[in-house]
């Protein structure tokens, strides 16, 4: 028996016909938490070679995707319509990191006989850019429902930390305290905004 399914890439109106093995595997693979090959075998009771063959075919159909976890393990996820694949999202975020890295390095190289205010401005903005990127990566890692972490995100987190270390090597003790105060001021602004939001919500609830 064949089952028809919409293909996600190329022509979304293109109908794919899944055989019973493909349909069984597609129904087992979850949307968010992901399963490794062993877990899929346990759920389906299918032959390993047959399972790998049809999982690869479902990946070709763009109905599921596979991501590499730590220690070489892989997890299979169901693709969600209207969303970018894991690999697409990762490539875009990796590109964003490379752009940040280039701008940060160029900004620091341009510092030459600048005023103290200009030096503080450049260093503060560079560090805040790296902090915000690190927060995004940590959010991605924390929101991952799978027990093991995706290898690419850990590597990206490490790259960002190495760049942060590179940036901060040029900061002396006096400059450190001024930059720290500037960064904390930005955090305090966020706290004030959240506090205002909470007060506003409380007033609305009393009406």
N, C-alpha and C positions, 0 to 999 in steps of 0.2 A: 504493500500500500504506500502511496506517495502523499506527502503533505506539502501544500504550497505556502510560500513565505515571501514577504517583500525583501528584496535585496536592499541593503542600506547605502552602499556606495554605487557609483556610476549612475545607473538609471533606477531611481527608487521604485518605479512602477514595474520593474522586472520581477517576475515571479520565479522563485526557486522551488524546486520540488525536492523535498527531503524524504529519504527512505526511512524505514523503521528504526535503524540504528542511529541515524542523524537526529531524528525526532526525539528519540529516547535520551540522547546525550544533551540535546538542546533544552529539554524540560528539566534535566537534573542540574545543569549549570546555573548558579544564582546570578543575580544582577550586581550585587554589591560585595559580599564577603569573599567570593571566589573559592574554588576548590582545586586541590592539586590532583595529579593523575591517580594517585593511590586512593584518594577519597572518592573520586569518580568511579573507579573500578569497584570499590566496595558498594556503592549505591546502585550501580547498574548490573553488576555480576557479569559484565561482558569480558571477552578476551582482550588482553592488553594490546596486541597488535591491531586488532579491529578498532579498539577504542582510539588509539593514537591516529590511525588512518582517518577516521571520521571526525575527530576533533580538528585535525588539520584542514579537513574539507570545510568544516563550519567556519574556521578562521578565514579561509579563502572566500567564503560567501559573505564574510563580514558580519556574521550573526553572533559570533563570540570573539573575544580577544584573549591573548595570553600575555602575561607580564612575568618578568623574571624577579624572583625574590632573593633574599640572602641565601648564601650557600648553594647557589645554582638551582634551587627549586623553582618551579613554575606554578602559576595559578591561572585558572581559566574563569573568565567573567562573561556574562551575557552582555552584548552591546545594547546600549540604550538609544532609542530613536531620538533624533534631534540633539544629540550630544556628541562631542568630539571623543575620539578614542583615547585611551590612555597614552598611546605613543604620540598622537597629535598634540595632546595637551602638554606632555613632557617636552617635546621639541620646541613648542612656543615659549614655555617657561625657561628652558635652557637658552633660547635665543635672547630672551629678556635679560637673563643673567650676563650673557656675553656683552650686551649693549651697556649694561650698568658697569661692568668691569672696565670696558674701554673708556667710558666717560670719566669714571673715577680716577683711573690712572692718568689720563690726559689732564684732568683738573689738578691733581697733585704735582704733576711735572711742571705745570704752568706757574706754580707758586715761586716767585723770585722777587725778592725785595718788596713784597706786598705788605700792606698795613696789617697790624694785629687783628683788626676786625675782619679783614678779607680772609686771613688764614683760618680764623675761627669759623667763619661762614663755610669755607670749602670743606674743612675737616668734619664739621658738624653734619653737613648735608651728605657727605660721602658715607659717614657712619650710619646715619639714619636710613639711607638707601639700602645699606647692607642689612640693617636690623629688620626693615620692613620685608625684605626678600626672605630673610631667615624665618620670620614669623609665618610667611606664606608656606614655606616648605614644611615647617613644623606642624602647621595646621593640616597639611596634606597627610603627613605621617600619622598624626594623632587621630584623624578622622577615618583612617584606614581600618576597616572592620576585620581584615584578615590578621591572624595572630603573628605572622611574619611580615617584615617590612619589605617594601619594594626596593630593590638594589639601587635603581637610578636616583631615587629621592635621597637616599643616604649619601650617595656620592656627591650629589649636588649640595647637600647640607655641609659636607666636608669642604668642598671647593669654596663655598661662601665664607666659612670660618677661616680658611687659609688666606683669603683676600682681606678679611677683617684684620687678621694678624699682620698682614703686610702693610695695611694702611696705618695701623696704630704704632708701628715701629718708629715713625717720624714724629711722634708726639712726646714732648718733654713734660716734666711734672707740672710746671706752671700752666702750660697749655691744656693739660689733661683736665684740671679742675674747672677751667672756664668752659671747655667743650662739654664736660659732664653736666654742668649747670644748664647749658643751652639745650641739651638733650632732655634733661628732666623737665625743663620748662614746656617742651612739646608734649611730654607725657601728662603734665598737670593740665594742659589745655584739654586733652582728651578726658581726663577725670572730671573737669568742670562741665564738659558737654554731657557726659553721662549723668552727672549729678543733676543737671538742669532737666534732662530727659526724665529722670525718675521723679523729680518734684512735679513736673508737668503731668505725668501719668497719675500721680497721687491726687492732684487737684481734680483731674477729670473723673476719677473714680468716686470722689466725694459728691459730685454734682448729681 
